[in-house]
């Protein structure tokens, strides 16, 4: 129940974060996120997952840099720091689940490149729903 409650709140906040950030993210930052995500996928295909977790945190934190609402960012930062508590479940993910996550990030980055806040928000919501499902699968099977 704590996990579903956490992701419910996280989704509400981070969907709005990406919606507000999308028009403000400079092209060079978008390109860097895109390159990092591509590299993470290559490593994941080879069975190396550590960079995925670093990229995922960096991606979500990068969104905060381009939102002009310090209160919203403060709430999001608090949620992101709590995400680490769930990392122990994430680390058990299979290679395919990590690749799925990189695909979800790809869709968010594409929406940002298109400067489409609503598509970015929809992609973030889907990513967080899938992340919760991945974690819950391991909570129930441990």
N, C-alpha and C positions, 0 to 999 in steps of 0.2 A: 504494500500500500504506500509506503514512503516513496518508493521509486516512481510509482505512477503520479503521486501528488507532486513530486519534485519536477518531473518532466512536464506536467500540466502547466506549472508556473513558469518553468524555463521556456516552454514553447510560447506562452503569451508574451514574455519579455523579449526573447530573441527574434521572434517574427517581427515585432515592431522595430527592433534594433536594425535588422537588415533592410527593412522597408525604408527607414530613415537614412541609413548609410549609403544605399545604392547610388543615389545621384551624386554623392560627394566623394566617392573613392577615386583617386587619380588613376589614370591609365597604367602608369608604371607599377602601381601597387597591385592592380588587377593582374597584370602580366606576371608579376612575381608570385602571386598566389596560384596562378594557373601553372607556372613552371614547377613550383614546389609540389603541387598536387600530382602532376605528371610524374615527378621523380618518386614520390611516395608510392604511387601505383606500381611503378617498375620494381621498387624494392619489395612491395607486398607480394608481387607475382613471384619473387624469388624467396619468399618466406620470411622477410625481415619486416617487423611491425613497429619497432620503436619509433621510427620517424613519423609514422602515421599519428601517433598520439601527440607528438610535439606539434605536427602540422595542424591537427584538429584544434588544439588549444590556441595556437597562433592565429588560425583562421577566425575563430570566434572573438578573440581579443582584438584583432585587426578591425573588425566591424565596429567595435566600441570607439575607436579613434576617429571615426567619421560621423559621429552622432553628436549633435549639439544639445544634449540634454543630460547634464551631469547626474541628476537624480536617477534617471533611467539607467545610465551607465553604471552607477554605483550598485544598483540592484542586480544588474546583469553580472557585474564583477563578482559579487558575493555568490551568485549561483554558479558561476564558472569555477570558482575556487572549491565549491562543494562537489563539483563534478568529479574531482579527483578521488572522492570517496568511492565512486562507482567504477573507477579505473580497474580495480582488481577483477571485476567481471568482464570488462572489455578486453583485458589482456588474454582472456581465454578464447577469444573469437577465432574462428577458422580463417584461413586465407581468403575464402570467398566472401566472408562477411566484411573483412577489411577492404577488399576490392569494391564491394557494394558501397561502402562508406565513401571511398574515393570517387565513385560515380555520382553519389549524392552531392559531394562538394563540387564536382564538375558542373552539375546542373545549376547550383547556386552561382558559381562563377560566371557561367554563360548568361544567366539572368542579369547579373551585375554588369557584364560587358554590354548587354543590350540596353542598360539603364532602365530596366523594367522592375520597379520596386514591388509590384504585386506578384510577379512571377518569382522574384527572389524570395519574397515572404512565403509563398506557397511551397517553394523548394526547401526552405528552412524548416517549415512545419513538417513536411514529409521526412526530412532527414532526422529530426528529433523524434518523430514517431517510430521510425525504423531503429534508431539508436536505443530507444526504450525497449522495443521488442527484442533486440539482440541481448540486452542486459537481462531482461526478464526470463528469457530462455535459459540463461545460465543460472539464474537464481533458483529457478524451479528444478533444475537438473543437478545442482550441487548436492 
